[in-house]
């Protein structure tokens, strides 16, 4: 079955068709990422606690090979030096892992299930 999008001109379209963006998508278990982070940093980062996630949920993270801005740098350094984390720490750590070649850039769907 072929689907044709209706032709509509507006800021969300290109030549009347929806703007479609493709990017690699990875579905990973949170405990695998926790293991990788513990191996790389020597500190535990609990995704469930940081994100206050419930069982059988997921979180969507865009990972890029970019360093933190000046505000996020303090949060990342606090984790690296003391093992303290906040809501945004998983994304910052995953971006740094990407910069270091340990994660590929793209969209990560982090599955939370215990």
C-alpha positions in Angstrom: 0.0 0.0 0.0 1.5 3.3 -1.0 0.6 6.4 1.0 0.7 9.9 -0.5 0.8 12.9 1.8 -1.6 15.6 0.8 0.1 18.6 -0.9 -0.1 21.6 1.5 2.2 24.6 1.4 3.1 26.0 4.8 6.2 26.4 7.0 6.1 22.7 7.9 6.4 21.5 4.3 8.9 21.4 1.5 7.5 21.5 -2.0 4.1 20.8 -0.5 5.1 17.6 1.3 5.8 17.1 5.0 9.4 17.7 6.0 10.7 14.3 6.9 13.8 14.0 8.9 15.5 10.6 9.3 18.1 9.8 11.9 19.4 6.6 13.4 17.3 5.3 16.3 18.6 2.9 19.0 16.4 1.2 21.5 18.5 0.3 24.6 17.8 -1.0 28.1 18.6 1.5 30.9 20.6 -1.1 32.8 23.0 -1.5 29.8 23.6 2.3 29.8 24.1 2.3 33.6 26.7 -0.5 33.1 28.5 1.4 30.4 28.6 4.6 32.4 29.9 2.8 35.5 32.6 1.3 33.4 33.6 4.7 31.9 33.3 6.9 34.9 33.5 4.7 38.0 30.2 6.2 39.3 26.7 4.8 39.2 24.1 6.8 37.4 20.6 5.5 38.2 18.4 6.4 35.2 15.2 5.5 37.1 16.0 7.9 40.0 17.4 10.7 37.7 14.4 10.7 35.5 11.9 9.6 38.2 10.7 7.0 35.7 8.2 4.3 36.5 8.3 0.6 35.4 7.6 -0.2 31.8 8.2 3.3 30.5 10.8 4.8 28.1 12.6 8.1 27.7 13.7 9.6 24.4 17.2 11.2 24.2 18.9 12.8 21.2 22.6 12.1 21.5 25.1 14.3 19.7 28.8 14.6 19.8 28.7 18.0 21.4 30.2 19.2 24.7 28.0 20.8 27.4 27.4 24.6 27.5 28.7 26.5 30.5 25.6 25.8 32.6 25.6 22.0 31.9 29.4 21.7 32.4 28.9 22.2 36.2 26.3 19.4 36.3 28.5 17.0 34.2 31.6 17.8 36.3 29.7 17.2 39.5 28.8 13.7 38.3 32.3 13.0 37.1 34.0 14.1 40.3 31.4 13.2 43.0 28.9 10.8 41.3 26.0 13.2 41.9 23.4 13.5 39.3 20.2 15.3 38.4 17.4 15.0 35.8 19.6 16.2 32.9 22.8 14.2 33.8 22.0 11.1 31.7 21.7 13.2 28.5 25.0 15.1 29.3 26.8 11.9 30.0 25.4 10.2 26.8 26.6 13.2 24.7 30.1 13.0 26.3 30.2 9.2 25.6 29.3 10.1 22.0 32.2 12.6 21.9 34.5 9.9 23.2 33.3 7.3 20.5 31.5 5.1 23.0 28.0 5.8 21.7 26.9 6.6 18.2 25.0 9.9 17.5 21.2 9.5 17.1 18.0 9.1 18.9 18.0 6.7 21.8 14.8 5.2 23.2 15.9 4.2 26.7 13.6 1.4 27.9 12.9 1.3 31.7 11.7 -2.1 32.9 12.6 -4.0 36.0 
